């Protein structure tokens, strides 16, 4: 499981419907924008690892301007969006291969499990719409961006 997390001052998700109308389905201020990719071998263990890392990663600054606080400590919110392209392989050819991305049914189940696990950590979580064409807007604060990969937990 991969999570691209960005510290944001604001983020939102609009969904485009079949008649090309946009509807805002989620918006946060001050917190983390999390793009989540799921692969075939992911399980409940990966959900726990990623949710715990997102919750406790100290990337917000304290009074001394050091990254020493987590999203929970600053009262930040989470905007979680499914992003299968995090498993896009661009090493060969000109078109990415997405064979490493999990099937939609598996990915949706684990994506929803991550959202629930974050909520169980006491965080306010909003989500995109799984499988929909979305427009994501954000203001990256810093800029501050990190890539988490649960494979690190399996090999450590």
Beta strands, then each sheet from edge to edge (+ up, - down):
strand 1: 2-16
strand 2: 22-37
strand 3: 60-61
strand 4: 67-69
strand 5: 77-82
strand 6: 125-127
strand 7: 134-149
sheet 1: 6+ 5+ 2+ 1- 7+
sheet 2: 3+ 4-
end
